[in-house]
């Protein structure tokens, strides 16, 4: 099974083109036969979010399941903002199986690290017994302000965390520029530029749940 992963759309009412970009992304996923979209934080930009429009979009495409974690720009995001049945908002560290593959969803947590959040997780022993995939929102290794909308570092994941917990793949939001920082860690990047100084080809990641391999769908 292939699932799509994106992040950092930063939707807000004052930037309607960002919502239009999400609608284009959804059309491309439907054309590609993708039926699940994971959003790794910062779907919205603060409380100035297009909640009703996202709700209406989800209702219009009931064949797609939306799984969303809050990022540093939308930490108050919650399920109660939506009425569509195909939107899931994950507000706390959650182990979840998709097509038999174990995923750990880690929402952004102020003042903490991903390593601390993983160590505190009830049921963390499952991570030692099988391959698993981490979806979260923050920095890997050193903060990269030039690639993240000039923001400082948040909710870091370290190379020591990788060695300790051994995820087979890590997909992170927060860095706006698409890149792979190691064999295990990849940022989908913002699907469309958020600021005028962001440039380059944009994409959504396509994750194969069986092999944990990642391909890209150009946008």
C-alpha positions as CSV (number, residue, x, y, z in Angstrom):
1,X,0.0,0.0,0.0
2,X,1.2,3.5,-0.8
3,X,0.4,6.5,1.5
4,X,1.1,10.1,0.7
5,X,3.0,12.2,3.2
6,X,3.3,16.0,3.2
7,X,3.7,18.9,5.7
8,X,4.0,22.6,6.2
9,X,1.1,23.9,4.1
10,X,0.6,26.8,6.6
11,X,-3.0,27.3,5.5
12,X,-4.6,30.6,6.5
13,X,-7.6,32.7,5.3
14,X,-5.4,35.6,4.2
15,X,-3.5,33.3,1.8
16,X,-6.2,31.6,-0.2
17,X,-3.8,30.3,-2.8
18,X,-2.4,27.8,-0.2
19,X,-5.8,26.2,0.1
20,X,-6.0,26.1,-3.7
21,X,-2.7,24.3,-3.7
22,X,-4.0,21.7,-1.3
23,X,-7.0,21.1,-3.7
24,X,-4.5,20.6,-6.6
25,X,-2.5,18.1,-4.4
26,X,-5.6,16.1,-3.6
27,X,-6.6,15.9,-7.3
28,X,-3.1,14.5,-8.1
29,X,-3.4,11.9,-5.3
30,X,-6.7,10.8,-6.6
31,X,-5.3,10.5,-10.2
32,X,-2.4,8.4,-8.8
33,X,-4.7,6.1,-6.9
34,X,-3.6,7.2,-3.4
35,X,-6.2,6.9,-0.7
36,X,-4.4,8.0,2.4
37,X,-2.7,11.4,3.2
38,X,-0.5,11.9,6.3
39,X,0.2,15.6,7.1
40,X,3.3,15.9,9.4
41,X,2.5,19.2,11.1
42,X,1.8,22.8,10.2
43,X,-1.2,22.2,8.0
44,X,-2.5,25.5,9.4
45,X,-0.7,28.7,10.3
46,X,-1.7,29.5,13.9
47,X,-5.4,30.0,14.6
48,X,-6.0,31.8,11.3
49,X,-6.8,28.5,9.7
50,X,-9.1,27.5,6.9
51,X,-10.7,24.8,9.1
52,X,-14.1,25.0,7.4
53,X,-12.6,24.7,3.9
54,X,-10.5,21.7,4.8
55,X,-13.6,20.1,6.4
56,X,-15.5,20.7,3.2
57,X,-12.7,19.4,1.0
58,X,-12.5,16.2,3.1
59,X,-16.2,15.7,2.8
60,X,-15.9,16.1,-1.0
61,X,-13.3,13.3,-1.2
62,X,-14.5,10.6,1.3
63,X,-12.3,8.0,-0.4
64,X,-9.2,9.7,1.1
65,X,-8.3,9.3,4.8
66,X,-6.6,12.4,6.3
67,X,-4.2,11.7,9.2
68,X,-2.9,15.0,10.7
69,X,-0.5,15.7,13.5
70,X,-0.1,19.3,15.0
71,X,3.2,21.1,14.3
72,X,4.7,24.2,16.0
73,X,2.4,26.5,14.0
74,X,-0.9,24.7,14.9
75,X,-0.4,23.1,18.3
76,X,-4.0,23.7,19.2
77,X,-5.3,21.7,16.2
78,X,-7.9,19.2,17.4
79,X,-10.5,16.8,16.0
80,X,-13.4,18.9,17.2
81,X,-12.7,21.5,14.6
82,X,-14.0,19.1,11.9
83,X,-17.1,17.2,11.2
84,X,-15.9,15.0,8.3
85,X,-15.5,11.4,9.2
86,X,-12.3,10.9,7.2
87,X,-10.2,13.4,9.2
88,X,-8.1,12.1,12.1
89,X,-6.1,14.5,14.3
90,X,-3.4,12.8,16.4
91,X,-2.7,15.1,19.4
92,X,-0.5,12.7,21.5
93,X,2.2,10.2,20.7
94,X,0.4,7.3,19.1
95,X,1.3,3.9,17.8
96,X,-0.9,3.0,14.8
97,X,-0.8,0.3,12.2
98,X,-1.4,1.1,8.6
99,X,-1.5,-2.0,6.3
100,X,0.2,-4.0,9.1
101,X,3.1,-1.6,9.3
102,X,3.7,-0.1,12.7
103,X,3.8,3.8,12.7
104,X,4.6,6.1,15.6
105,X,3.0,9.5,15.2
106,X,4.7,12.2,17.4
107,X,3.0,15.6,17.4
108,X,5.2,18.6,18.0
109,X,5.9,19.1,21.7
110,X,7.3,22.4,23.0
111,X,10.4,22.2,25.2
112,X,11.0,18.5,24.5
113,X,12.9,16.3,22.1
114,X,11.7,13.4,20.0
115,X,14.0,11.1,21.9
116,X,12.4,12.0,25.2
117,X,8.9,11.6,23.7
118,X,9.7,8.1,22.3
119,X,11.3,7.0,25.6
120,X,8.2,8.2,27.5
121,X,5.8,6.3,25.2
122,X,3.6,3.6,26.8
123,X,4.1,0.5,24.7
124,X,7.5,1.6,23.5
125,X,8.7,-2.1,23.8
126,X,6.8,-2.8,20.5
127,X,9.4,-0.6,18.8
128,X,12.2,-3.0,19.8
129,X,10.5,-6.1,18.3
130,X,9.7,-5.0,14.8
131,X,10.5,-2.5,12.0
132,X,8.6,0.8,12.5
133,X,8.2,4.2,10.9
134,X,8.3,7.6,12.7
135,X,6.2,10.5,11.5
136,X,6.9,13.8,13.4
137,X,7.6,17.5,13.1
138,X,10.9,19.1,14.1
139,X,14.6,19.2,13.4
140,X,17.0,16.4,12.6
141,X,20.5,17.0,14.0
142,X,21.4,20.7,13.6
143,X,18.6,23.3,13.1
144,X,18.4,24.7,9.6
145,X,16.7,28.1,9.7
146,X,17.4,28.9,6.0
147,X,15.4,25.8,5.0
148,X,12.5,26.2,7.5
149,X,11.1,29.6,6.8
150,X,13.9,31.1,8.9
151,X,12.6,29.6,12.1
152,X,14.8,28.4,15.0
153,X,15.1,24.8,16.0
154,X,12.2,22.8,17.4
155,X,11.6,19.3,18.9
156,X,14.9,17.8,17.7
157,X,15.7,14.2,16.7
158,X,19.4,13.3,17.0
159,X,21.6,10.6,15.4
160,X,21.8,9.1,18.8
161,X,18.0,8.7,18.9
162,X,18.2,6.9,15.5
163,X,20.8,4.5,16.9
164,X,18.9,3.9,20.1
165,X,15.4,3.4,18.7
166,X,16.2,2.1,15.2
167,X,13.2,3.3,13.1
168,X,13.5,2.0,9.5
169,X,12.2,5.4,8.1
170,X,11.7,8.8,9.6
171,X,9.5,11.4,7.8
172,X,9.5,14.9,9.3
173,X,7.7,18.2,8.8
174,X,9.2,21.6,9.7
175,X,11.9,22.0,7.0
176,X,10.2,23.7,4.0
177,X,12.8,22.7,1.4
178,X,12.4,19.1,0.3
179,X,15.5,17.0,1.1
180,X,16.8,13.7,2.5
181,X,19.3,14.2,5.3
182,X,20.3,10.6,5.7
183,X,19.3,7.1,4.5
184,X,16.6,7.0,7.2
185,X,15.4,10.6,7.5
186,X,13.6,12.6,4.8
187,X,11.6,15.8,4.7
188,X,8.8,16.1,2.1
189,X,9.1,19.9,2.3
190,X,6.2,22.2,1.8
191,X,4.2,21.0,-1.2
192,X,4.2,24.6,-2.5
193,X,6.4,27.5,-1.6
194,X,5.2,29.3,1.6
195,X,7.3,32.4,1.2
196,X,8.6,34.3,-1.8
197,X,12.2,33.2,-1.2
198,X,11.4,29.5,-1.4
199,X,12.0,28.0,-4.8
200,X,12.6,24.7,-6.6
201,X,10.5,21.7,-7.6
202,X,8.0,20.6,-5.0
203,X,6.6,17.2,-4.2
204,X,4.5,14.9,-2.0
205,X,6.2,11.7,-0.7
206,X,4.7,8.3,-1.5
207,X,5.6,5.8,1.2
208,X,5.3,2.1,0.5
209,X,4.1,0.6,3.8
210,X,5.5,-2.9,3.0
211,X,9.1,-1.9,2.0
212,X,9.3,1.4,3.9
213,X,10.7,2.9,0.7
214,X,9.9,6.4,-0.4
215,X,9.2,7.7,-3.9
216,X,8.0,11.2,-4.9
217,X,5.1,12.6,-6.8
218,X,6.1,15.9,-8.4
219,X,3.7,18.8,-8.0
